[in-house]
Every structure is written in C-alpha cells, then in structure tokens.
Amino acid sequence: MTNELINTIFARWSIRKYIAEPVREQDIKTLLEVTMAAPSASNRKPLHFLVVTDRKKLDALAYSHPYGKMLFEAPLCIAVCWDTPISQRFWIQDCSAATENILLVAVALGLGAVWLGAYLSEEHVAALSKVLGIPNNIVPLT
C-alpha cells in the first residue's frame, strides 16, 4: 500500500459547503468509472448511477431529503442505486463499496464530497425516486 493511498484515505472528510464551479466532465467520468470498479457480490453489479448537475433537480433533491441541504450549493450529485431484480442479497454492501470509491477518488481529484444516505425510510426513497424520475425497481441508497 502506498503512502499516497493512505494519505487519501485519511484526507477524506464529509464536505458540506461547495463552490458554484461545475465539476469537470473528465472528473465525472472518472468518478463513474471508479464506481463500476467497486467490488460486487458474485459480480452481479446490481447498481445504477444517476448523475445530477441540473440546478433545479439538485434543489428539488435538497428539499426532498431532511439532511440534504448541502445540495442547494453542490454542483453535482451521483445517486448510487440498486436494481432490485438483479440482486436481492448484498446490494447494500455493493452500493456502499461504490459510494466509498466515489468519496476517496473525489479527494484524489481535489473535490469535496459527502455521503448522504437515501435509504432511510420508504418515504425518503419515494421522494428521492420521484425527483430522480426512477422506476420502483430502482432504489437509491446514497
């Protein structure tokens, strides 16, 4: 294990204040690539990743989540979701591993990020799913 990797892990903090600068397309691509590189039970990969950069949708997400007020400032949200027909087991672990990869690579890219749990209650899932426009078989975890 390199010192650089260890330093990145220790440099990760939950960042809730953002500047109005958009995230570069290449950085978004990298963040998505690392989500797909996360381990998955039996390599089922029951995940979907929704990239949100639209200001109105980010604000709607902030309104729909009791702890999502940082989304009023955030230029980007990546929703990590579970595809229920693909896997009924270990989906929380699969989504969590993908989310952790996002958080660590965000640090490496010089970006701030925070884990915002979506799978708190059926009410939260329903509200976030409505804003994201996703069907019932796709469930947001983070």
C-alpha positions as CSV (number, residue, x, y, z in Angstrom):
1,M,0.0,0.0,0.0
2,T,1.4,3.4,-1.0
3,N,1.6,6.4,1.3
4,E,-0.4,8.3,-1.3
5,L,-3.3,5.9,-0.9
6,I,-3.1,6.0,2.8
7,N,-3.0,9.8,2.8
8,T,-6.0,10.0,0.5
9,I,-8.0,7.8,2.9
10,F,-7.0,10.0,5.9
11,A,-7.8,13.2,3.9
12,R,-11.4,12.2,3.3
13,W,-13.8,14.3,5.2
14,S,-17.5,14.9,4.9
15,I,-17.7,18.2,3.0
16,R,-21.0,20.1,3.0
17,K,-20.0,23.5,1.6
18,Y,-19.3,23.8,-2.1
19,I,-18.3,26.5,-4.6
20,A,-20.5,27.2,-7.6
21,E,-18.0,25.9,-10.0
22,P,-19.1,22.9,-12.1
23,V,-17.3,19.6,-11.9
24,R,-15.2,18.9,-15.0
25,E,-16.7,16.2,-17.3
26,Q,-13.4,14.2,-17.1
27,D,-13.7,14.2,-13.3
28,I,-17.4,13.0,-13.5
29,K,-16.3,10.2,-15.9
30,T,-13.5,9.2,-13.5
31,L,-16.0,9.1,-10.6
32,L,-18.3,6.9,-12.6
33,E,-15.5,4.6,-13.6
34,V,-14.4,4.0,-10.0
35,T,-18.0,3.2,-9.0
36,M,-18.0,0.5,-11.6
37,A,-14.7,-0.8,-10.4
38,A,-16.1,-1.4,-6.9
39,P,-16.4,-5.0,-5.7
40,S,-19.8,-6.6,-6.2
41,A,-21.1,-9.8,-4.6
42,S,-20.9,-12.6,-7.2
43,N,-20.0,-9.8,-9.7
44,R,-23.8,-9.2,-10.1
45,K,-23.3,-5.4,-10.3
46,P,-26.9,-4.6,-9.3
47,L,-26.1,-0.8,-9.5
48,H,-27.3,2.2,-11.4
49,F,-25.6,5.6,-11.1
50,L,-27.5,8.8,-11.7
51,V,-25.5,11.9,-12.4
52,V,-27.4,15.1,-11.5
53,T,-26.0,18.5,-12.5
54,D,-29.2,20.4,-13.2
55,R,-29.6,23.1,-10.6
56,K,-33.4,22.7,-10.3
57,K,-33.1,19.0,-9.8
58,L,-30.3,19.4,-7.2
59,D,-32.5,21.9,-5.3
60,A,-35.5,19.5,-5.5
61,L,-33.3,16.7,-4.1
62,A,-32.3,19.1,-1.3
63,Y,-35.9,19.9,-0.5
64,S,-36.9,16.2,-0.6
65,H,-34.2,14.9,1.9
66,P,-34.2,16.1,5.5
67,Y,-30.3,16.1,5.6
68,G,-29.7,17.2,2.0
69,K,-29.4,20.9,2.5
70,M,-25.9,20.8,1.1
71,L,-27.4,20.0,-2.3
72,F,-28.5,23.6,-2.6
73,E,-24.8,24.5,-3.1
74,A,-23.5,21.3,-4.7
75,P,-22.8,21.4,-8.4
76,L,-23.1,17.6,-8.7
77,C,-24.8,14.6,-7.1
78,I,-24.2,11.0,-8.0
79,A,-27.1,8.8,-6.8
80,V,-26.0,5.2,-6.2
81,C,-29.0,3.0,-6.7
82,W,-29.9,-0.7,-6.5
83,D,-31.6,-2.6,-9.3
84,T,-33.9,-4.9,-7.4
85,P,-34.5,-7.6,-10.0
86,I,-30.7,-8.2,-10.4
87,S,-29.9,-8.9,-6.8
88,Q,-31.7,-9.3,-3.5
89,R,-28.6,-10.1,-1.5
90,F,-25.6,-7.9,-0.6
91,W,-26.9,-4.9,-2.5
92,I,-26.3,-2.6,0.4
93,Q,-22.7,-3.7,0.5
94,D,-22.3,-3.3,-3.3
95,C,-23.8,0.2,-3.2
96,S,-21.7,1.1,-0.2
97,A,-18.5,0.0,-1.8
98,A,-19.2,2.1,-4.9
99,T,-20.1,5.1,-2.7
100,E,-16.8,4.8,-0.8
101,N,-14.9,4.7,-4.1
102,I,-16.6,7.9,-5.1
103,L,-15.7,9.6,-1.8
104,L,-12.0,8.6,-1.9
105,V,-11.5,9.4,-5.6
106,A,-13.2,12.8,-5.0
107,V,-10.4,13.6,-2.5
108,A,-7.8,12.4,-5.0
109,L,-9.3,14.8,-7.6
110,G,-9.4,17.7,-5.2
111,L,-13.1,17.7,-4.9
112,G,-15.3,17.8,-1.8
113,A,-17.9,15.1,-1.2
114,V,-20.3,13.8,1.5
115,W,-22.1,10.5,1.9
116,L,-25.9,11.3,2.0
117,G,-27.9,8.2,2.9
118,A,-31.1,7.9,0.9
119,Y,-32.3,4.5,2.1
120,L,-33.6,5.9,5.4
121,S,-37.3,5.1,5.0
122,E,-39.8,4.3,2.4
123,E,-40.9,8.0,2.5
124,H,-37.4,9.2,1.7
125,V,-36.9,6.6,-1.0
126,A,-40.2,7.6,-2.6
127,A,-39.5,11.3,-2.5
128,L,-36.0,10.9,-4.0
129,S,-37.2,8.5,-6.6
130,K,-39.9,10.9,-7.7
131,V,-37.3,13.7,-8.1
132,L,-34.9,11.4,-9.9
133,G,-37.6,10.0,-12.1
134,I,-36.7,6.4,-11.5
135,P,-39.0,3.4,-11.6
136,N,-40.0,1.4,-8.5
137,N,-37.4,-1.4,-9.2
138,I,-34.5,1.1,-8.8
139,V,-33.9,2.1,-5.2
140,P,-31.5,4.9,-4.2
141,L,-29.1,4.0,-1.3
142,T,-26.8,7.0,-1.3
